[in-house]
């Protein structure tokens, strides 16, 4: 489920870059994506234990 959210947000980020969106919007999406990726890795590391 988290992986799907990451893919959707990554697509949104790519689209905003292609559309030359405002820097602040691109940055906001990028930060959200970074947080999701960090959560994904945190969850996957805790499952390995």
N, CA, C and O of each residue as an XYZ file, in Angstrom:
196
protein
N       0.822     -1.189      0.000
C       0.000      0.000      0.000
C       0.868      1.257      0.000
O       0.625      2.178     -0.779
N       1.860      1.298      0.853
C       2.766      2.440      0.897
C       3.519      2.561     -0.419
O       3.796      3.664     -0.892
N       3.846      1.416     -1.003
C       4.534      1.410     -2.289
C       3.679      2.063     -3.380
O       4.202      2.788     -4.227
N       2.373      1.810     -3.362
C       1.465      2.428     -4.335
C       1.427      3.941     -4.155
O       1.412      4.688     -5.134
N       1.412      4.387     -2.910
C       1.403      5.827     -2.633
C       2.691      6.476     -3.140
O       2.666      7.583     -3.679
N       3.810      5.782     -2.964
C       5.092      6.293     -3.442
C       5.065      6.429     -4.961
O       5.502      7.444     -5.502
N       4.558      5.420     -5.642
C       4.489      5.458     -7.111
C       3.604      6.600     -7.606
O       3.961      7.308     -8.548
N       2.458      6.771     -6.971
C       1.539      7.845     -7.369
C       2.171      9.216     -7.150
O       2.067     10.099     -8.000
N       2.824      9.385     -6.009
C       3.435     10.678     -5.710
C       4.637     10.939     -6.609
O       4.880     12.079     -7.006
N       5.388      9.892     -6.933
C       6.509     10.038     -7.857
C       6.011     10.480     -9.234
O       6.617     11.338     -9.876
N       4.894      9.882     -9.681
C       4.307     10.289    -10.962
C       3.849     11.742    -10.923
O       4.018     12.485    -11.890
N       3.267     12.137     -9.794
C       2.814     13.518     -9.629
C       4.011     14.475     -9.671
O       3.939     15.541    -10.282
N       5.091     14.092     -9.028
C       6.300     14.917     -9.041
C       6.849     15.040    -10.454
O       7.166     16.140    -10.905
N       6.961     13.922    -11.150
C       7.463     13.952    -12.528
C       6.595     14.824    -13.422
O       7.109     15.585    -14.241
N       5.288     14.714    -13.268
C       4.358     15.515    -14.077
C       4.531     17.003    -13.778
O       4.525     17.828    -14.691
N       4.682     17.339    -12.507
C       4.841     18.752    -12.160
C       6.143     19.314    -12.725
O       6.199     20.475    -13.128
N       7.179     18.497    -12.752
C       8.444     18.937    -13.342
C       8.288     19.121    -14.850
O       8.744     20.120    -15.405
N       7.646     18.163    -15.509
C       7.423     18.263    -16.958
C       6.606     19.494    -17.314
O       6.832     20.126    -18.346
N       5.650     19.831    -16.446
C       4.760     20.967    -16.703
C       5.348     22.299    -16.240
O       4.675     23.330    -16.269
N       6.612     22.266    -15.813
C       7.272     23.474    -15.313
C       6.473     24.159    -14.218
O       6.280     25.375    -14.238
N       6.018     23.371    -13.272
C       5.248     23.903    -12.147
C       6.138     24.799    -11.299
O       7.362     24.799    -11.430
N       5.501     25.549    -10.441
C       6.200     26.437     -9.526
C       7.176     25.641     -8.657
O       6.873     24.525     -8.236
N       8.331     26.214     -8.396
C       9.365     25.542     -7.603
C       8.829     25.091     -6.249
O       9.120     23.978     -5.810
N       8.059     25.932     -5.589
C       7.536     25.596     -4.263
C       6.651     24.357     -4.308
O       6.687     23.536     -3.392
N       5.862     24.219     -5.361
C       5.003     23.038     -5.506
C       5.842     21.783     -5.714
O       5.588     20.747     -5.099
N       6.836     21.883     -6.580
C       7.720     20.747     -6.838
C       8.447     20.349     -5.561
O       8.556     19.164     -5.246
N       8.938     21.327     -4.837
C       9.654     21.058     -3.595
C       8.746     20.384     -2.577
O       9.161     19.431     -1.916
N       7.518     20.862     -2.442
C       6.561     20.292     -1.500
C       6.299     18.816     -1.814
O       6.299     17.978     -0.913
N       6.078     18.506     -3.078
C       5.828     17.126     -3.491
C       7.069     16.272     -3.215
O       6.958     15.138     -2.752
N       8.235     16.818     -3.500
C       9.482     16.096     -3.285
C       9.685     15.749     -1.809
O      10.108     14.640     -1.480
N       9.384     16.691     -0.933
C       9.524     16.446      0.504
C       8.531     15.374      0.954
O       8.877     14.502      1.750
N       7.303     15.439      0.450
C       6.306     14.416      0.786
C       6.787     13.038      0.333
O       6.656     12.052      1.059
N       7.339     12.987     -0.865
C       7.849     11.725     -1.404
C       9.005     11.191     -0.553
O       9.071      9.994     -0.272
N       9.900     12.066     -0.150
C      11.008     11.652      0.714
C      10.494     11.044      2.015
O      11.029     10.039      2.483
N       9.468     11.643      2.599
C       8.899     11.135      3.848
C       8.283      9.753      3.651
O       8.450      8.869      4.492
N       7.575      9.569      2.547
C       6.979      8.259      2.271
C       8.048      7.194      2.067
O       7.915      6.069      2.549
N       9.102      7.552      1.353
C      10.186      6.600      1.110
C      10.868      6.235      2.427
O      11.182      5.068      2.663
N      11.095      7.219      3.276
C      11.702      6.947      4.584
C      10.809      6.025      5.406
O      11.305      5.109      6.063
N       9.499      6.257      5.377
C       8.562      5.395      6.103
C       8.582      3.980      5.547
O       8.530      3.006      6.298
N       8.655      3.875      4.236
C       8.705      2.570      3.582
C       9.919      1.775      4.071
O       9.797      0.610      4.450
N      11.089      2.419      4.058
C      12.303      1.731      4.501
C      12.272      1.430      5.987
O      12.739      0.375      6.416
N      11.736      2.330      6.768
C      11.632      2.096      8.211
C      10.763      0.871      8.477
O      11.112      0.019      9.293
N       9.628      0.791      7.780
C       8.730     -0.359      7.939
C       9.378     -1.649      7.455
O       9.227     -2.693      8.091
N      10.087     -1.591      6.352
C      10.701     -2.808      5.828
C      11.844     -3.272      6.723
O      12.072     -4.475      6.847
N      12.557     -2.358      7.340
C      13.652     -2.729      8.245
C      13.100     -3.350      9.521
O      13.693     -4.286     10.057
N      11.980     -2.845     10.011
C      11.400     -3.394     11.247
C      10.813     -4.781     11.012
O      10.709     -5.571     11.951
N      10.428     -5.092      9.777
C       9.888     -6.408      9.466
C      10.994     -7.445      9.328
O      10.754     -8.642      9.488
N      12.194     -6.989      9.035
C      13.329     -7.898      8.879
C      13.838     -8.423     10.206
O      14.524     -9.444     10.250
N      13.512     -7.740     11.277
C      14.025     -8.117     12.609
C      13.303     -9.294     13.165
O      13.608     -9.739     14.272
